[in-house]
Amino acid sequence: EEEFLERATKIIDLFQQHFFDETTGTLAEFFASDWTQLTDAKSQLVEPGHHYEWCWLLLRFDRLKPTEGLRQTALKLFTHARAFGHQPGGAALDFMNRDGSQPDAGISAKPLDRARCWPQTEALQATCELEKTGVASASDFKKEMLDILFGQYLLSDWNAMTLAGDGAKAGGWVDVLDKDGKPVAPYMPSSTIYHILSAIKVLNGH
């Protein structure tokens, strides 16, 4: 509907003017009150999950309202996250530095080398949208992310409980993998569920 497309256009404008860093091809996370990007060490952190999420959003917007350069920007976000934002085992990380290096653990009280469930779902959504645009490598990456999401995070039966450990429930999900790919969160935050459901809808063509 035109009302919502108009609202989305304003969000895209905000992204283009303030969120996206053309130099590094990354999505900034930390801002001052006037939307200028902060430049301290912590502000160099970016999130692969948000790169994939915005890739999907930009490509979907571009289908509804073709916008010059938007597809190329989406591909830059995807390429950076794909190149630098994954654990050796393949899962999308929570954080990376803008330059692709591993963040210094000393700048945060929480681990920065973990991989939560929701970045995997956003990576999957991005690959589904990229398939529609004809990106040749999207199908292989889509399969990889499906294997990771359904093999390491989503628990469909009681046998998966032995993988997830205490706190996991069949029909639920593992929320966090540590740097070695082992489940470490004994809870399933409700904030994750919409990411999972959205990815399944996109996977099914909705």
C-alpha positions as CSV (number, residue, x, y, z in Angstrom):
1,E,0.0,0.0,0.0
2,E,1.2,3.5,-0.9
3,E,1.1,4.7,2.7
4,F,3.5,2.1,3.9
5,L,5.8,2.3,0.8
6,E,6.1,6.0,1.5
7,R,7.1,5.3,5.1
8,A,9.6,2.7,4.0
9,T,11.1,5.2,1.6
10,K,11.9,7.5,4.5
11,I,13.6,4.7,6.2
12,I,15.7,3.9,3.1
13,D,16.6,7.6,3.0
14,L,17.8,7.4,6.6
15,F,19.9,4.3,5.7
16,Q,21.5,5.9,2.7
17,Q,22.3,9.2,4.5
18,H,23.5,7.9,7.9
19,F,23.6,4.2,8.3
20,F,25.7,3.0,5.4
21,D,29.4,3.5,5.3
22,E,30.4,3.6,1.6
23,T,34.1,3.4,2.3
24,T,34.0,0.0,4.2
25,G,30.7,-1.3,2.8
26,T,29.3,-1.7,6.3
27,L,26.3,-0.8,8.4
28,A,27.1,1.4,11.4
29,E,25.5,0.6,14.7
30,F,26.4,3.5,17.0
31,F,25.2,7.1,16.5
32,A,25.1,10.5,18.2
33,S,21.7,12.2,18.7
34,D,22.1,13.9,15.3
35,W,22.7,10.5,13.5
36,T,26.4,11.1,13.0
37,Q,28.4,7.9,13.4
38,L,30.5,7.5,16.5
39,T,34.2,6.7,16.0
40,D,35.4,5.2,19.3
41,A,36.7,1.6,19.4
42,K,33.4,0.1,20.4
43,S,31.7,1.9,17.5
44,Q,33.9,0.0,15.1
45,L,31.7,-3.0,15.9
46,V,29.2,-4.0,13.2
47,E,26.8,-7.0,13.1
48,P,26.8,-9.5,10.3
49,G,23.1,-10.3,11.1
50,H,22.1,-6.7,10.5
51,H,24.1,-6.7,7.2
52,Y,22.1,-9.6,6.0
53,E,18.8,-8.2,7.3
54,W,19.4,-4.9,5.5
55,C,20.5,-6.7,2.4
56,W,17.1,-8.5,2.3
57,L,15.2,-5.3,3.2
58,L,16.9,-3.2,0.5
59,L,16.4,-5.9,-2.2
60,R,12.8,-6.3,-1.3
61,F,12.3,-2.5,-1.4
62,D,14.0,-2.3,-4.7
63,R,11.6,-4.8,-6.2
64,L,8.7,-2.7,-5.0
65,K,10.2,0.7,-5.9
66,P,13.3,0.4,-8.1
67,T,16.0,2.7,-6.8
68,E,19.3,3.5,-8.5
69,G,22.3,1.9,-6.7
70,L,20.2,0.1,-4.0
71,R,20.9,-3.4,-5.3
72,Q,24.7,-2.7,-5.4
73,T,24.6,-1.4,-1.8
74,A,22.7,-4.5,-0.7
75,L,25.4,-6.7,-2.4
76,K,28.2,-4.7,-0.6
77,L,26.6,-5.5,2.8
78,F,26.1,-9.1,1.9
79,T,29.7,-9.5,0.5
80,H,31.3,-7.9,3.6
81,A,29.3,-10.1,6.0
82,R,29.9,-13.2,4.0
83,A,33.7,-12.6,3.8
84,F,34.4,-11.6,7.4
85,G,31.3,-12.4,9.6
86,H,31.3,-16.1,10.1
87,Q,32.9,-18.6,12.5
88,P,35.2,-21.2,11.0
89,G,32.3,-23.7,11.3
90,G,30.1,-21.5,9.1
91,A,27.7,-19.8,11.6
92,A,27.2,-16.1,11.2
93,L,28.9,-14.2,14.1
94,D,27.3,-11.7,16.4
95,F,30.0,-9.1,15.8
96,M,32.9,-8.2,13.5
97,N,34.9,-5.0,13.1
98,R,34.3,-2.7,10.2
99,D,37.6,-3.7,8.6
100,G,36.7,-7.4,8.9
101,S,39.0,-8.2,11.8
102,Q,38.1,-9.9,15.0
103,P,37.0,-7.5,17.8
104,D,39.1,-7.0,20.8
105,A,37.4,-8.8,23.7
106,G,38.4,-6.0,26.1
107,I,35.9,-3.5,24.6
108,S,32.8,-5.4,25.8
109,A,31.7,-7.2,28.9
110,K,30.0,-9.9,26.8
111,P,31.7,-12.3,24.4
112,L,32.1,-10.9,20.9
113,D,32.9,-14.2,19.1
114,R,29.6,-16.0,19.6
115,A,26.9,-16.8,17.0
116,R,23.3,-16.3,18.0
117,C,20.4,-17.9,16.2
118,W,18.9,-14.8,14.6
119,P,21.9,-13.8,12.4
120,Q,21.5,-17.3,10.7
121,T,17.9,-16.6,9.9
122,E,18.7,-13.2,8.4
123,A,21.5,-14.7,6.3
124,L,19.0,-17.2,5.0
125,Q,16.5,-14.5,4.1
126,A,19.2,-12.5,2.3
127,T,20.1,-15.6,0.2
128,C,16.5,-16.2,-0.7
129,E,16.2,-12.6,-2.0
130,L,19.5,-12.8,-3.8
131,E,18.3,-15.9,-5.6
132,K,15.5,-13.9,-7.1
133,T,18.0,-11.3,-8.5
134,G,20.1,-14.0,-10.2
135,V,23.2,-14.0,-8.0
136,A,24.9,-17.2,-8.9
137,S,26.5,-18.0,-5.5
138,A,23.2,-17.5,-3.6
139,S,21.9,-21.0,-3.9
140,D,25.0,-22.7,-2.5
141,F,25.1,-20.2,0.4
142,K,21.4,-20.8,1.0
143,K,22.0,-24.5,1.3
144,E,24.9,-23.9,3.7
145,M,22.8,-21.6,6.0
146,L,19.8,-24.1,5.9
147,D,22.2,-26.9,7.1
148,I,23.5,-24.6,9.9
149,L,20.1,-23.3,11.0
150,F,18.3,-26.7,11.0
151,G,21.4,-28.7,12.0
152,Q,22.7,-26.6,14.9
153,Y,20.0,-24.3,16.1
154,L,16.4,-25.5,15.5
155,L,15.4,-28.5,17.6
156,S,12.7,-30.6,16.0
157,D,12.9,-33.7,18.2
158,W,14.1,-35.0,21.5
159,N,17.3,-36.5,20.0
160,A,18.5,-32.9,19.3
161,M,18.4,-32.3,23.1
162,T,21.7,-34.2,23.5
163,L,23.3,-31.6,21.2
164,A,21.8,-28.6,22.9
165,G,22.2,-29.5,26.5
166,D,20.3,-28.3,29.5
167,G,17.6,-25.7,29.0
168,A,16.7,-26.5,25.4
169,K,13.3,-27.8,24.5
170,A,12.2,-29.9,21.5
171,G,10.4,-27.6,19.1
172,G,12.6,-24.7,20.3
173,W,16.0,-23.5,19.4
174,V,19.6,-23.2,20.5
175,D,20.1,-19.4,20.9
176,V,23.9,-19.1,21.1
177,L,26.9,-21.1,19.9
178,D,30.3,-20.2,21.4
179,K,33.5,-19.7,19.3
180,D,33.9,-23.5,19.1
181,G,30.4,-24.1,17.8
182,K,29.1,-25.4,21.1
183,P,25.7,-24.4,22.6
184,V,26.1,-22.1,25.6
185,A,22.7,-20.4,26.3
186,P,20.3,-22.3,28.6
187,Y,17.4,-20.2,27.5
188,M,15.4,-19.3,24.4
189,P,14.7,-15.5,24.4
190,S,11.3,-14.6,22.9
191,S,13.0,-11.9,20.8
192,T,14.3,-14.6,18.5
193,I,11.0,-16.2,17.4
194,Y,10.0,-13.6,14.9
195,H,13.4,-14.0,13.1
196,I,12.8,-17.7,12.8
197,L,9.2,-17.3,11.6
198,S,10.1,-14.6,9.1
199,A,12.9,-16.8,7.7
200,I,10.5,-19.7,7.3
201,K,8.0,-17.5,5.5
202,V,10.6,-16.1,3.1
203,L,11.9,-19.6,2.5
204,N,8.4,-20.7,1.5
205,G,8.1,-17.8,-0.9
206,H,6.0,-15.4,1.1
